[in-house]
Amino acid sequence: MQAGENLPLQILFYQICRLMMLPVYLVVVFDGPDRPGIKRGTKVRSAPHALQNAYIQLLAAAGFSAYMAPGEADAELGALNLQGHIDAVMTDDVDTFLFGANTIIRL
């Protein structure tokens, strides 16, 4: 693979490699079909990300889990953390606090 070709997959690959060296089990949650159509007053894309299936395959090959939430992934992750099913939520924002998350690791 040349530099720049499938750059989002390359970035995910390197992030997965970093996480594989830590004593963590990664669970990635994607937005589902019932996610809101508007976020923060802006219309959001309703179709899944074009590389979502490739992401899921790459995560599975590394031994991690990935699944699609019924609605918004932030809400699902907040509920999973609140219920004690996951120890923390790793994210680039703090929206999961609004959905009950107790522990967030900021990227």
Biopython code that builds the backbone (N, CA, C, O; Angstrom):
import numpy as np
from Bio.PDB.StructureBuilder import StructureBuilder

atoms = [
    (1, "MET", "N", (0.836, -1.166, 0.000)),
    (1, "MET", "CA", (0.000, 0.000, 0.000)),
    (1, "MET", "C", (0.891, 1.243, 0.000)),
    (1, "MET", "O", (1.845, 1.326, 0.773)),
    (2, "GLN", "N", (0.584, 2.185, -0.850)),
    (2, "GLN", "CA", (1.353, 3.414, -0.933)),
    (2, "GLN", "C", (0.842, 4.425, 0.089)),
    (2, "GLN", "O", (-0.305, 4.368, 0.534)),
    (3, "ALA", "N", (1.724, 5.344, 0.442)),
    (3, "ALA", "CA", (1.320, 6.401, 1.376)),
    (3, "ALA", "C", (0.151, 7.176, 0.785)),
    (3, "ALA", "O", (0.183, 7.567, -0.381)),
    (4, "GLY", "N", (-0.868, 7.392, 1.586)),
    (4, "GLY", "CA", (-2.026, 8.144, 1.143)),
    (4, "GLY", "C", (-3.141, 7.284, 0.591)),
    (4, "GLY", "O", (-4.288, 7.729, 0.540)),
    (5, "GLU", "N", (-2.839, 6.064, 0.177)),
    (5, "GLU", "CA", (-3.872, 5.166, -0.337)),
    (5, "GLU", "C", (-4.623, 4.567, 0.837)),
    (5, "GLU", "O", (-4.013, 3.957, 1.715)),
    (6, "ASN", "N", (-5.946, 4.733, 0.867)),
    (6, "ASN", "CA", (-6.765, 4.269, 1.993)),
    (6, "ASN", "C", (-6.253, 4.818, 3.320)),
    (6, "ASN", "O", (-6.110, 4.082, 4.297)),
    (7, "LEU", "N", (-5.984, 6.098, 3.341)),
    (7, "LEU", "CA", (-5.418, 6.739, 4.531)),
    (7, "LEU", "C", (-6.237, 6.501, 5.803)),
    (7, "LEU", "O", (-5.642, 6.241, 6.848)),
    (8, "PRO", "N", (-7.570, 6.577, 5.766)),
    (8, "PRO", "CA", (-8.319, 6.305, 7.001)),
    (8, "PRO", "C", (-8.072, 4.891, 7.544)),
    (8, "PRO", "O", (-8.000, 4.701, 8.758)),
    (9, "LEU", "N", (-7.943, 3.900, 6.652)),
    (9, "LEU", "CA", (-7.650, 2.530, 7.111)),
    (9, "LEU", "C", (-6.245, 2.439, 7.686)),
    (9, "LEU", "O", (-6.020, 1.725, 8.663)),
    (10, "GLN", "N", (-5.297, 3.157, 7.090)),
    (10, "GLN", "CA", (-3.926, 3.164, 7.623)),
    (10, "GLN", "C", (-3.908, 3.758, 9.024)),
    (10, "GLN", "O", (-3.256, 3.227, 9.922)),
    (11, "ILE", "N", (-4.621, 4.852, 9.205)),
    (11, "ILE", "CA", (-4.658, 5.491, 10.517)),
    (11, "ILE", "C", (-5.273, 4.548, 11.551)),
    (11, "ILE", "O", (-4.751, 4.411, 12.658)),
    (12, "LEU", "N", (-6.379, 3.899, 11.192)),
    (12, "LEU", "CA", (-7.006, 2.940, 12.108)),
    (12, "LEU", "C", (-6.051, 1.792, 12.419)),
    (12, "LEU", "O", (-5.959, 1.358, 13.567)),
    (13, "PHE", "N", (-5.346, 1.302, 11.413)),
    (13, "PHE", "CA", (-4.388, 0.206, 11.613)),
    (13, "PHE", "C", (-3.333, 0.602, 12.651)),
    (13, "PHE", "O", (-3.043, -0.170, 13.565)),
    (14, "TYR", "N", (-2.762, 1.795, 12.514)),
    (14, "TYR", "CA", (-1.726, 2.229, 13.458)),
    (14, "TYR", "C", (-2.301, 2.458, 14.852)),
    (14, "TYR", "O", (-1.627, 2.186, 15.846)),
    (15, "GLN", "N", (-3.529, 2.952, 14.941)),
    (15, "GLN", "CA", (-4.152, 3.109, 16.256)),
    (15, "GLN", "C", (-4.406, 1.746, 16.897)),
    (15, "GLN", "O", (-4.194, 1.571, 18.097)),
    (16, "ILE", "N", (-4.856, 0.787, 16.100)),
    (16, "ILE", "CA", (-5.080, -0.572, 16.617)),
    (16, "ILE", "C", (-3.766, -1.172, 17.107)),
    (16, "ILE", "O", (-3.726, -1.795, 18.168)),
    (17, "CYS", "N", (-2.699, -0.989, 16.348)),
    (17, "CYS", "CA", (-1.393, -1.516, 16.763)),
    (17, "CYS", "C", (-0.968, -0.931, 18.103)),
    (17, "CYS", "O", (-0.440, -1.648, 18.952)),
    (18, "ARG", "N", (-1.192, 0.365, 18.299)),
    (18, "ARG", "CA", (-0.866, 0.998, 19.587)),
    (18, "ARG", "C", (-1.702, 0.398, 20.713)),
    (18, "ARG", "O", (-1.186, 0.108, 21.793)),
    (19, "LEU", "N", (-2.998, 0.216, 20.453)),
    (19, "LEU", "CA", (-3.890, -0.308, 21.489)),
    (19, "LEU", "C", (-3.619, -1.772, 21.804)),
    (19, "LEU", "O", (-3.871, -2.221, 22.923)),
    (20, "MET", "N", (-3.111, -2.518, 20.835)),
    (20, "MET", "CA", (-2.813, -3.937, 21.071)),
    (20, "MET", "C", (-1.680, -4.113, 22.081)),
    (20, "MET", "O", (-1.545, -5.181, 22.679)),
    (21, "MET", "N", (-0.870, -3.078, 22.276)),
    (21, "MET", "CA", (0.232, -3.161, 23.235)),
    (21, "MET", "C", (-0.224, -2.833, 24.652)),
    (21, "MET", "O", (0.550, -2.970, 25.600)),
    (22, "LEU", "N", (-1.469, -2.404, 24.804)),
    (22, "LEU", "CA", (-1.999, -2.060, 26.114)),
    (22, "LEU", "C", (-2.882, -3.193, 26.647)),
    (22, "LEU", "O", (-3.404, -3.991, 25.868)),
    (23, "PRO", "N", (-3.047, -3.265, 27.962)),
    (23, "PRO", "CA", (-3.909, -4.306, 28.539)),
    (23, "PRO", "C", (-5.388, -3.896, 28.463)),
    (23, "PRO", "O", (-6.049, -3.736, 29.490)),
    (24, "VAL", "N", (-5.894, -3.728, 27.238)),
    (24, "VAL", "CA", (-7.275, -3.325, 27.024)),
    (24, "VAL", "C", (-7.935, -4.245, 26.013)),
    (24, "VAL", "O", (-7.269, -4.861, 25.181)),
    (25, "TYR", "N", (-9.250, -4.325, 26.099)),
    (25, "TYR", "CA", (-10.047, -4.991, 25.078)),
    (25, "TYR", "C", (-10.939, -3.921, 24.473)),
    (25, "TYR", "O", (-11.766, -3.331, 25.167)),
    (26, "LEU", "N", (-10.777, -3.673, 23.202)),
    (26, "LEU", "CA", (-11.461, -2.589, 22.522)),
    (26, "LEU", "C", (-12.813, -3.043, 21.983)),
    (26, "LEU", "O", (-12.920, -4.087, 21.340)),
    (27, "VAL", "N", (-13.840, -2.246, 22.253)),
    (27, "VAL", "CA", (-15.174, -2.452, 21.693)),
    (27, "VAL", "C", (-15.531, -1.164, 20.963)),
    (27, "VAL", "O", (-15.668, -0.112, 21.587)),
    (28, "VAL", "N", (-15.681, -1.243, 19.645)),
    (28, "VAL", "CA", (-16.005, -0.072, 18.836)),
    (28, "VAL", "C", (-17.489, -0.127, 18.501)),
    (28, "VAL", "O", (-17.997, -1.154, 18.051)),
    (29, "VAL", "N", (-18.180, 0.991, 18.726)),
    (29, "VAL", "CA", (-19.610, 1.065, 18.465)),
    (29, "VAL", "C", (-19.852, 2.123, 17.385)),
    (29, "VAL", "O", (-19.395, 3.260, 17.500)),
    (30, "PHE", "N", (-20.568, 1.734, 16.349)),
    (30, "PHE", "CA", (-20.910, 2.638, 15.251)),
    (30, "PHE", "C", (-22.350, 3.116, 15.419)),
    (30, "PHE", "O", (-23.181, 2.423, 16.007)),
    (31, "ASP", "N", (-22.635, 4.316, 14.892)),
    (31, "ASP", "CA", (-24.012, 4.812, 14.879)),
    (31, "ASP", "C", (-24.893, 3.835, 14.114)),
    (31, "ASP", "O", (-24.480, 3.279, 13.097)),
    (32, "GLY", "N", (-26.111, 3.629, 14.611)),
    (32, "GLY", "CA", (-27.044, 2.695, 13.986)),
    (32, "GLY", "C", (-28.097, 3.392, 13.143)),
    (32, "GLY", "O", (-28.051, 4.606, 12.944)),
    (33, "PRO", "N", (-29.043, 2.608, 12.654)),
    (33, "PRO", "CA", (-30.043, 3.141, 11.725)),
    (33, "PRO", "C", (-31.004, 4.153, 12.357)),
    (33, "PRO", "O", (-31.594, 4.962, 11.640)),
    (34, "ASP", "N", (-31.170, 4.126, 13.672)),
    (34, "ASP", "CA", (-32.099, 5.047, 14.333)),
    (34, "ASP", "C", (-31.400, 6.260, 14.942)),
    (34, "ASP", "O", (-31.947, 6.904, 15.837)),
    (35, "ARG", "N", (-30.210, 6.572, 14.471)),
    (35, "ARG", "CA", (-29.499, 7.743, 14.984)),
    (35, "ARG", "C", (-30.230, 9.015, 14.563)),
    (35, "ARG", "O", (-30.945, 9.017, 13.560)),
    (36, "PRO", "N", (-30.055, 10.092, 15.320)),
    (36, "PRO", "CA", (-30.752, 11.338, 14.973)),
    (36, "PRO", "C", (-30.290, 11.880, 13.627)),
    (36, "PRO", "O", (-29.130, 11.718, 13.246)),
    (37, "GLY", "N", (-31.196, 12.518, 12.920)),
    (37, "GLY", "CA", (-30.861, 13.121, 11.631)),
    (37, "GLY", "C", (-30.254, 14.505, 11.770)),
    (37, "GLY", "O", (-29.671, 15.034, 10.824)),
    (38, "ILE", "N", (-30.396, 15.098, 12.968)),
    (38, "ILE", "CA", (-29.852, 16.430, 13.213)),
    (38, "ILE", "C", (-29.082, 16.404, 14.526)),
    (38, "ILE", "O", (-29.586, 15.920, 15.539)),
    (39, "LYS", "N", (-27.848, 16.931, 14.505)),
    (39, "LYS", "CA", (-27.008, 17.041, 15.704)),
    (39, "LYS", "C", (-26.531, 18.475, 15.817)),
    (39, "LYS", "O", (-25.999, 19.042, 14.862)),
    (40, "ARG", "N", (-26.726, 19.060, 16.995)),
    (40, "ARG", "CA", (-26.305, 20.448, 17.247)),
    (40, "ARG", "C", (-26.834, 21.402, 16.177)),
    (40, "ARG", "O", (-26.133, 22.323, 15.757)),
    (41, "GLY", "N", (-28.072, 21.178, 15.741)),
    (41, "GLY", "CA", (-28.710, 22.043, 14.768)),
    (41, "GLY", "C", (-28.278, 21.851, 13.331)),
    (41, "GLY", "O", (-28.669, 22.625, 12.457)),
    (42, "THR", "N", (-27.470, 20.823, 13.071)),
    (42, "THR", "CA", (-26.965, 20.567, 11.720)),
    (42, "THR", "C", (-27.415, 19.193, 11.253)),
    (42, "THR", "O", (-27.341, 18.219, 12.002)),
    (43, "LYS", "N", (-27.879, 19.117, 10.017)),
    (43, "LYS", "CA", (-28.269, 17.833, 9.441)),
    (43, "LYS", "C", (-27.021, 16.964, 9.273)),
    (43, "LYS", "O", (-25.992, 17.426, 8.780)),
    (44, "VAL", "N", (-27.127, 15.702, 9.689)),
    (44, "VAL", "CA", (-25.989, 14.785, 9.591)),
    (44, "VAL", "C", (-26.301, 13.685, 8.590)),
    (44, "VAL", "O", (-27.457, 13.408, 8.272)),
    (45, "ARG", "N", (-25.242, 13.076, 8.108)),
    (45, "ARG", "CA", (-25.365, 12.015, 7.116)),
    (45, "ARG", "C", (-26.094, 10.823, 7.721)),
    (45, "ARG", "O", (-25.812, 10.419, 8.849)),
    (46, "SER", "N", (-27.021, 10.270, 6.975)),
    (46, "SER", "CA", (-27.796, 9.143, 7.492)),
    (46, "SER", "C", (-27.234, 7.793, 7.053)),
    (46, "SER", "O", (-27.549, 6.769, 7.660)),
    (47, "ALA", "N", (-26.415, 7.776, 6.020)),
    (47, "ALA", "CA", (-25.832, 6.520, 5.532)),
    (47, "ALA", "C", (-24.603, 6.165, 6.369)),
    (47, "ALA", "O", (-23.914, 7.058, 6.861)),
    (48, "PRO", "N", (-24.322, 4.878, 6.533)),
    (48, "PRO", "CA", (-23.109, 4.489, 7.252)),
    (48, "PRO", "C", (-21.859, 4.982, 6.508)),
    (48, "PRO", "O", (-21.900, 5.237, 5.305)),
    (49, "HIS", "N", (-20.764, 5.108, 7.238)),
    (49, "HIS", "CA", (-19.497, 5.514, 6.647)),
    (49, "HIS", "C", (-19.106, 4.520, 5.559)),
    (49, "HIS", "O", (-19.323, 3.318, 5.712)),
    (50, "ALA", "N", (-18.540, 5.004, 4.476)),
    (50, "ALA", "CA", (-18.184, 4.148, 3.334)),
    (50, "ALA", "C", (-17.193, 3.046, 3.714)),
    (50, "ALA", "O", (-17.192, 1.977, 3.102)),
    (51, "LEU", "N", (-16.361, 3.295, 4.705)),
    (51, "LEU", "CA", (-15.350, 2.306, 5.105)),
    (51, "LEU", "C", (-15.750, 1.502, 6.342)),
    (51, "LEU", "O", (-14.922, 0.783, 6.901)),
    (52, "GLN", "N", (-16.999, 1.614, 6.773)),
    (52, "GLN", "CA", (-17.421, 0.952, 8.007)),
    (52, "GLN", "C", (-17.161, -0.553, 7.978)),
    (52, "GLN", "O", (-16.631, -1.095, 8.948)),
    (53, "ASN", "N", (-17.517, -1.237, 6.900)),
    (53, "ASN", "CA", (-17.286, -2.685, 6.830)),
    (53, "ASN", "C", (-15.802, -3.020, 6.867)),
    (53, "ASN", "O", (-15.403, -4.009, 7.482)),
    (54, "ALA", "N", (-14.985, -2.204, 6.215)),
    (54, "ALA", "CA", (-13.534, -2.425, 6.252)),
    (54, "ALA", "C", (-12.999, -2.210, 7.663)),
    (54, "ALA", "O", (-12.127, -2.953, 8.113)),
    (55, "TYR", "N", (-13.515, -1.198, 8.368)),
    (55, "TYR", "CA", (-13.115, -0.968, 9.755)),
    (55, "TYR", "C", (-13.451, -2.176, 10.618)),
    (55, "TYR", "O", (-12.624, -2.634, 11.407)),
    (56, "ILE", "N", (-14.662, -2.688, 10.467)),
    (56, "ILE", "CA", (-15.104, -3.830, 11.268)),
    (56, "ILE", "C", (-14.232, -5.051, 10.994)),
    (56, "ILE", "O", (-13.868, -5.770, 11.925)),
    (57, "GLN", "N", (-13.896, -5.293, 9.737)),
    (57, "GLN", "CA", (-13.031, -6.427, 9.384)),
    (57, "GLN", "C", (-11.640, -6.267, 9.991)),
    (57, "GLN", "O", (-11.073, -7.230, 10.506)),
    (58, "LEU", "N", (-11.092, -5.061, 9.934)),
    (58, "LEU", "CA", (-9.768, -4.807, 10.489)),
    (58, "LEU", "C", (-9.769, -4.988, 12.002)),
    (58, "LEU", "O", (-8.846, -5.583, 12.557)),
    (59, "LEU", "N", (-10.794, -4.479, 12.666)),
    (59, "LEU", "CA", (-10.902, -4.650, 14.116)),
    (59, "LEU", "C", (-11.032, -6.125, 14.497)),
    (59, "LEU", "O", (-10.413, -6.574, 15.462)),
    (60, "ALA", "N", (-11.830, -6.873, 13.747)),
    (60, "ALA", "CA", (-12.008, -8.306, 14.020)),
    (60, "ALA", "C", (-10.704, -9.060, 13.807)),
    (60, "ALA", "O", (-10.375, -9.962, 14.578)),
    (61, "ALA", "N", (-9.969, -8.701, 12.780)),
    (61, "ALA", "CA", (-8.684, -9.363, 12.519)),
    (61, "ALA", "C", (-7.689, -9.125, 13.652)),
    (61, "ALA", "O", (-6.816, -9.955, 13.904)),
    (62, "ALA", "N", (-7.825, -7.994, 14.331)),
    (62, "ALA", "CA", (-6.952, -7.676, 15.462)),
    (62, "ALA", "C", (-7.467, -8.274, 16.767)),
    (62, "ALA", "O", (-6.804, -8.171, 17.798)),
    (63, "GLY", "N", (-8.653, -8.901, 16.730)),
    (63, "GLY", "CA", (-9.196, -9.532, 17.927)),
    (63, "GLY", "C", (-10.098, -8.637, 18.752)),
    (63, "GLY", "O", (-10.422, -8.974, 19.891)),
    (64, "PHE", "N", (-10.514, -7.500, 18.201)),
    (64, "PHE", "CA", (-11.396, -6.581, 18.913)),
    (64, "PHE", "C", (-12.824, -6.728, 18.400)),
    (64, "PHE", "O", (-13.069, -7.346, 17.363)),
    (65, "SER", "N", (-13.756, -6.151, 19.142)),
    (65, "SER", "CA", (-15.168, -6.229, 18.767)),
    (65, "SER", "C", (-15.648, -4.908, 18.185)),
    (65, "SER", "O", (-15.149, -3.836, 18.527)),
    (66, "ALA", "N", (-16.623, -5.013, 17.304)),
    (66, "ALA", "CA", (-17.279, -3.831, 16.754)),
    (66, "ALA", "C", (-18.719, -4.209, 16.455)),
    (66, "ALA", "O", (-19.006, -5.311, 15.988)),
    (67, "TYR", "N", (-19.617, -3.276, 16.733)),
    (67, "TYR", "CA", (-21.010, -3.516, 16.381)),
    (67, "TYR", "C", (-21.721, -2.192, 16.166)),
    (67, "TYR", "O", (-21.195, -1.126, 16.483)),
    (68, "MET", "N", (-22.927, -2.280, 15.621)),
    (68, "MET", "CA", (-23.718, -1.098, 15.332)),
    (68, "MET", "C", (-24.762, -0.918, 16.434)),
    (68, "MET", "O", (-25.514, -1.839, 16.751)),
    (69, "ALA", "N", (-24.794, 0.281, 17.008)),
    (69, "ALA", "CA", (-25.792, 0.600, 18.024)),
    (69, "ALA", "C", (-27.158, 0.716, 17.362)),
    (69, "ALA", "O", (-27.241, 0.948, 16.156)),
    (70, "PRO", "N", (-28.229, 0.559, 18.134)),
    (70, "PRO", "CA", (-29.552, 0.767, 17.542)),
    (70, "PRO", "C", (-29.739, 2.214, 17.079)),
    (70, "PRO", "O", (-30.383, 2.471, 16.062)),
    (71, "GLY", "N", (-29.167, 3.155, 17.842)),
    (71, "GLY", "CA", (-29.282, 4.575, 17.514)),
    (71, "GLY", "C", (-27.916, 5.212, 17.474)),
    (71, "GLY", "O", (-27.046, 4.787, 16.713)),
    (72, "GLU", "N", (-27.723, 6.235, 18.294)),
    (72, "GLU", "CA", (-26.456, 6.957, 18.321)),
    (72, "GLU", "C", (-25.423, 6.196, 19.151)),
    (72, "GLU", "O", (-25.737, 5.708, 20.237)),
    (73, "ALA", "N", (-24.205, 6.093, 18.650)),
    (73, "ALA", "CA", (-23.136, 5.365, 19.335)),
    (73, "ALA", "C", (-22.807, 5.998, 20.684)),
    (73, "ALA", "O", (-22.539, 5.283, 21.649)),
    (74, "ASP", "N", (-22.824, 7.333, 20.765)),
    (74, "ASP", "CA", (-22.532, 7.997, 22.042)),
    (74, "ASP", "C", (-23.506, 7.567, 23.131)),
    (74, "ASP", "O", (-23.104, 7.343, 24.272)),
    (75, "ALA", "N", (-24.779, 7.451, 22.783)),
    (75, "ALA", "CA", (-25.791, 7.017, 23.755)),
    (75, "ALA", "C", (-25.542, 5.570, 24.178)),
    (75, "ALA", "O", (-25.653, 5.243, 25.360)),
    (76, "GLU", "N", (-25.212, 4.722, 23.241)),
    (76, "GLU", "CA", (-24.932, 3.308, 23.538)),
    (76, "GLU", "C", (-23.718, 3.177, 24.445)),
    (76, "GLU", "O", (-23.744, 2.420, 25.416)),
    (77, "LEU", "N", (-22.661, 3.906, 24.135)),
    (77, "LEU", "CA", (-21.441, 3.838, 24.943)),
    (77, "LEU", "C", (-21.669, 4.398, 26.347)),
    (77, "LEU", "O", (-21.161, 3.856, 27.328)),
    (78, "GLY", "N", (-22.431, 5.479, 26.434)),
    (78, "GLY", "CA", (-22.748, 6.037, 27.744)),
    (78, "GLY", "C", (-23.505, 5.041, 28.603)),
    (78, "GLY", "O", (-23.213, 4.883, 29.788)),
    (79, "ALA", "N", (-24.482, 4.367, 28.000)),
    (79, "ALA", "CA", (-25.266, 3.367, 28.735)),
    (79, "ALA", "C", (-24.395, 2.172, 29.131)),
    (79, "ALA", "O", (-24.508, 1.677, 30.252)),
    (80, "LEU", "N", (-23.534, 1.707, 28.233)),
    (80, "LEU", "CA", (-22.646, 0.578, 28.551)),
    (80, "LEU", "C", (-21.715, 0.911, 29.707)),
    (80, "LEU", "O", (-21.461, 0.066, 30.566)),
    (81, "ASN", "N", (-21.203, 2.142, 29.733)),
    (81, "ASN", "CA", (-20.322, 2.564, 30.813)),
    (81, "ASN", "C", (-21.095, 2.719, 32.117)),
    (81, "ASN", "O", (-20.625, 2.291, 33.171)),
    (82, "LEU", "N", (-22.259, 3.320, 32.052)),
    (82, "LEU", "CA", (-23.094, 3.512, 33.239)),
    (82, "LEU", "C", (-23.476, 2.178, 33.877)),
    (82, "LEU", "O", (-23.501, 2.057, 35.102)),
    (83, "GLN", "N", (-23.772, 1.178, 33.045)),
    (83, "GLN", "CA", (-24.182, -0.139, 33.531)),
    (83, "GLN", "C", (-23.004, -1.023, 33.932)),
    (83, "GLN", "O", (-23.209, -2.126, 34.438)),
    (84, "GLY", "N", (-21.781, -0.559, 33.714)),
    (84, "GLY", "CA", (-20.600, -1.309, 34.104)),
    (84, "GLY", "C", (-20.157, -2.370, 33.111)),
    (84, "GLY", "O", (-19.317, -3.206, 33.443)),
    (85, "HIS", "N", (-20.697, -2.355, 31.908)),
    (85, "HIS", "CA", (-20.297, -3.337, 30.891)),
    (85, "HIS", "C", (-18.951, -2.988, 30.264)),
    (85, "HIS", "O", (-18.236, -3.871, 29.790)),
    (86, "ILE", "N", (-18.609, -1.707, 30.262)),
    (86, "ILE", "CA", (-17.297, -1.268, 29.799)),
    (86, "ILE", "C", (-16.708, -0.344, 30.857)),
    (86, "ILE", "O", (-17.443, 0.345, 31.565)),
    (87, "ASP", "N", (-15.384, -0.330, 30.965)),
    (87, "ASP", "CA", (-14.719, 0.462, 31.997)),
    (87, "ASP", "C", (-14.635, 1.942, 31.646)),
    (87, "ASP", "O", (-14.701, 2.795, 32.530)),
    (88, "ALA", "N", (-14.489, 2.250, 30.358)),
    (88, "ALA", "CA", (-14.310, 3.639, 29.945)),
    (88, "ALA", "C", (-14.736, 3.799, 28.495)),
    (88, "ALA", "O", (-14.858, 2.827, 27.750)),
    (89, "VAL", "N", (-14.960, 5.053, 28.115)),
    (89, "VAL", "CA", (-15.276, 5.405, 26.734)),
    (89, "VAL", "C", (-14.117, 6.242, 26.214)),
    (89, "VAL", "O", (-13.761, 7.257, 26.812)),
    (90, "MET", "N", (-13.525, 5.814, 25.092)),
    (90, "MET", "CA", (-12.446, 6.573, 24.462)),
    (90, "MET", "C", (-13.062, 7.352, 23.307)),
    (90, "MET", "O", (-13.615, 6.763, 22.379)),
    (91, "THR", "N", (-12.965, 8.686, 23.367)),
    (91, "THR", "CA", (-13.635, 9.528, 22.387)),
    (91, "THR", "C", (-12.899, 10.850, 22.227)),
    (91, "THR", "O", (-12.028, 11.194, 23.026)),
    (92, "ASP", "N", (-13.264, 11.585, 21.182)),
    (92, "ASP", "CA", (-12.660, 12.896, 20.977)),
    (92, "ASP", "C", (-13.557, 14.028, 21.466)),
    (92, "ASP", "O", (-13.217, 15.201, 21.312)),
    (93, "ASP", "N", (-14.700, 13.682, 22.053)),
    (93, "ASP", "CA", (-15.578, 14.689, 22.644)),
    (93, "ASP", "C", (-16.130, 14.145, 23.966)),
    (93, "ASP", "O", (-15.746, 13.058, 24.395)),
    (94, "VAL", "N", (-17.007, 14.879, 24.598)),
    (94, "VAL", "CA", (-17.530, 14.445, 25.895)),
    (94, "VAL", "C", (-19.046, 14.234, 25.857)),
    (94, "VAL", "O", (-19.703, 14.274, 26.897)),
    (95, "ASP", "N", (-19.597, 14.010, 24.672)),
    (95, "ASP", "CA", (-21.036, 13.805, 24.534)),
    (95, "ASP", "C", (-21.541, 12.616, 25.346)),
    (95, "ASP", "O", (-22.693, 12.615, 25.780)),
    (96, "THR", "N", (-20.707, 11.613, 25.557)),
    (96, "THR", "CA", (-21.157, 10.417, 26.274)),
    (96, "THR", "C", (-21.491, 10.716, 27.735)),
    (96, "THR", "O", (-22.248, 9.970, 28.356)),
    (97, "PHE", "N", (-20.927, 11.818, 28.303)),
    (97, "PHE", "CA", (-21.323, 12.223, 29.658)),
    (97, "PHE", "C", (-22.823, 12.505, 29.712)),
    (97, "PHE", "O", (-23.482, 12.210, 30.709)),
    (98, "LEU", "N", (-23.353, 13.073, 28.641)),
    (98, "LEU", "CA", (-24.779, 13.388, 28.586)),
    (98, "LEU", "C", (-25.646, 12.136, 28.621)),
    (98, "LEU", "O", (-26.820, 12.189, 28.990)),
    (99, "PHE", "N", (-25.051, 11.004, 28.231)),
    (99, "PHE", "CA", (-25.789, 9.742, 28.188)),
    (99, "PHE", "C", (-25.424, 8.821, 29.346)),
    (99, "PHE", "O", (-25.726, 7.629, 29.306)),
    (100, "GLY", "N", (-24.778, 9.359, 30.377)),
    (100, "GLY", "CA", (-24.546, 8.598, 31.594)),
    (100, "GLY", "C", (-23.160, 8.031, 31.797)),
    (100, "GLY", "O", (-22.921, 7.363, 32.803)),
    (101, "ALA", "N", (-22.238, 8.270, 30.883)),
    (101, "ALA", "CA", (-20.886, 7.728, 31.051)),
    (101, "ALA", "C", (-20.224, 8.326, 32.287)),
    (101, "ALA", "O", (-20.395, 9.508, 32.589)),
    (102, "ASN", "N", (-19.473, 7.499, 32.991)),
    (102, "ASN", "CA", (-18.753, 7.934, 34.181)),
    (102, "ASN", "C", (-17.278, 8.202, 33.897)),
    (102, "ASN", "O", (-16.675, 9.094, 34.492)),
    (103, "THR", "N", (-16.704, 7.422, 32.982)),
    (103, "THR", "CA", (-15.279, 7.503, 32.703)),
    (103, "THR", "C", (-15.045, 7.690, 31.214)),
    (103, "THR", "O", (-15.471, 6.870, 30.400)),
    (104, "ILE", "N", (-14.363, 8.778, 30.865)),
    (104, "ILE", "CA", (-14.060, 9.059, 29.461)),
    (104, "ILE", "C", (-12.553, 9.259, 29.330)),
    (104, "ILE", "O", (-11.934, 9.983, 30.109)),
    (105, "ILE", "N", (-11.983, 8.603, 28.329)),
    (105, "ILE", "CA", (-10.584, 8.802, 27.965)),
    (105, "ILE", "C", (-10.592, 9.641, 26.705)),
    (105, "ILE", "O", (-11.063, 9.194, 25.659)),
    (106, "ARG", "N", (-10.084, 10.830, 26.797)),
    (106, "ARG", "CA", (-10.136, 11.774, 25.676)),
    (106, "ARG", "C", (-8.984, 11.517, 24.712)),
    (106, "ARG", "O", (-7.833, 11.406, 25.132)),
    (107, "LEU", "N", (-9.290, 11.424, 23.428)),
    (107, "LEU", "CA", (-8.249, 11.240, 22.402)),
    (107, "LEU", "C", (-7.572, 12.538, 22.090)),
    (107, "LEU", "O", (-6.671, 12.579, 21.252)),
]
sb = StructureBuilder()
sb.init_structure("model")
sb.init_model(0)
sb.init_chain("A")
sb.init_seg("    ")
for serial, (resi, resn, name, xyz) in enumerate(atoms, 1):
    if name == "N":
        sb.init_residue(resn, " ", resi, " ")
    sb.init_atom(name, np.array(xyz, "f"), 0.0, 1.0, " ", f" {name:<3s}", serial, name[0])
structure = sb.get_structure()
